[in-house]
Amino acid sequence: MAIGELDPEVPHNTGIALLGDAPRNARGRVECEVDFFMLVLIGGADMLLSDVPDRGSKVALGIFNDASAGRSLDAAEPRTLEVAGDGFLMRRGYALVRSGWDPTLTSGGLGARFATVLRDGKPLEARVRDEFSYGIFPARIPDRASLSDPALRSAPAVLTERQREGDPPRVIREEDWV
């Protein structure tokens, strides 16, 4: 785990949403923690490959090192040469680093923990709008999407659909969510 802190008063941090509203430590900074993993040969490395996790999953060894475990949990944190693959990256002088960014992960991946922004002494809550567009590759348009995020079940949510961007959204009843 990497532990860090950000100074909301530093100009290059001004683009971080709500950083100025987050609780500060005694030094006036906002604390955070991110899960961190680094794989480097004992002799060191000349270059660094950052494997940016997608919701905590780690895929670089499966892609670049032809790891036999592919995208399994073993390849995510290799402890044997067989699981780490053929060594393609390491033979070329690379170290591999991964760090979490997703605060919604609770287990099984690289996550992060950030300060909770408070308004009037209560955690800030607001509606979030996310839109998924299908149709770039017509043969791959799904006839149904799966919503598995547990946050959808623990907070009020509204799911809508529409055929075209300019169409009005149609609300989908919660019992019809897949």
N, C-alpha and C positions, 0 to 999 in steps of 0.2 A: 504494500500500500504506500502511496505517496501522499504526504500531507503538505498542503500549501496554504497560502493566504494571499489575498489580493487587496491592494490599496485603492479604494474607490476614488481617491483624490488624484491619482496618477492619470494624466491625460489619455494615454493609450488604453486605459481600462474603461473609458466613458461609453464605449459601445456595448458593454455587457449589460443586458437588460436587468433593471431593478437592483444592480449591485449597490447603488447608493442607499437603497432602502433595507438592505440586509443587516442583521445584527453584526456588530463589530467586537473584536476582542480588545484586550487592554492596550494593544498597539494601534488601535483604530483600523484594523484590517478585517476582512471577511475570510473566514476559514473554510477550507474544503478538503475532501479526501477523494482520491481516485485509486482504484485497483490498478496494479502495475505489474507487468511481467517482462523479463528480459532474458533472452537466450543468446549466450555468447560463448565461443570456444575459449578454453583455458588460455590460449596464447593471445587472445584479444581479437579485434576486428578493425578493418579499415573503413567500413561503411555501415550505415544503419538503415534498416528497412522498418518503417512504421506500419504495422498491421492494424489498420483502423477497424476496430470491432463493430459489427452491425448488431446492435442490441446485445452486446456481450459475446457474440460468437467470434471465433478466431480461425481464420482460414488460410493464412499465408503458407504454412507448412504443407497443407494439402495441395495447394496450387503450385507452389514453386519447388518444393522438395519431393513431390510425388509421394507424400507420406502415406503409408499403407493404411493407416487409420483414417485418412481423409479428414473429414470434418468432425470426427468423434471427439469426445472429451479427452481421450488419451493424446491425440494430436494437439489438442489445445494447450496442454501442459506436459510436453514430452519428458519422460524420465529414462527412456531407453533409445538406443540408436535406431531400432526397428520402427519405433513410433515416430521418430523425428524425420523419417524418410531417407532419401538418398544423399542428403547433405549438399545439394546444389548451391544453396545460398551460402553456406559456411565455407565451401571450397573456394568461393569467389570473394571471401573476405567480409561477408555481411554478419552483423548481429541483428537480432530480431527484437523489437520492442512493441509492447501493446499497452494501452492504457484505457481505462474505462471512461465513459462520458454519460452513460444513461442512468439517471437517478431512480428509475422505476424498477431496475433489476434487483431482485431480492436474493437470488442464488443462481448458481450455474453459469455465471458469466462475469465479465469485467464490468463492474458498476462504478458509481460515484455517489458521493454524499455532499450535498450543498446546503448552505444555510437557508432556513425557511424565512421568507419575507413576511413581516408582520405589518398589518394595518389595524390601528386601534386595538393593539394587543392580541389580535387574532390572525391566524395564517391567511395570507392573501389568496382569495379564490376568484377565478374569473372563467368565463366561457372561452374555450379554445375551439377554433375552427380548423379542420384538416380536410383536404380534398384530394381524392385519388382519381386520376384520369386514366382510363383504358382506351385503347384504340390505335396506338402507334403501330402495333403489329396485329392486324385484324384477326389472324388465326389464333392469337393467344388471348383474346378477350374472354375473361371468365364469365360463366353464367351465374356464378354466385361467389361472394367473397366471405371469408371467415373472420369473425371478430373474436379474438381470444384474449384480449387484454383484460386482466382482472379489474383494472381501474374503471372500465366501463360498467362493471356490476356494483362498484362501491360508491359511485357518485352519479348524480343525475346526468344523463346523456341523451342526446337526440341524434338519431341517424336519419339522414335524408339521401335521396338519389335523384338524379336527373339525367336525361339523355344528352343534352347539349349544354354548354356553358351558359347560354342565355335563357335556358328554360327555368321556370320556377321550381324550387326543390319540393319533392314529395316526401312527407314523413313516413318512415317505416316503423310499424308497431314493434315494440321491444320483443314480444313473443315470436316475431318473425325473424329476429336476428339469428344468424347461424353461428 
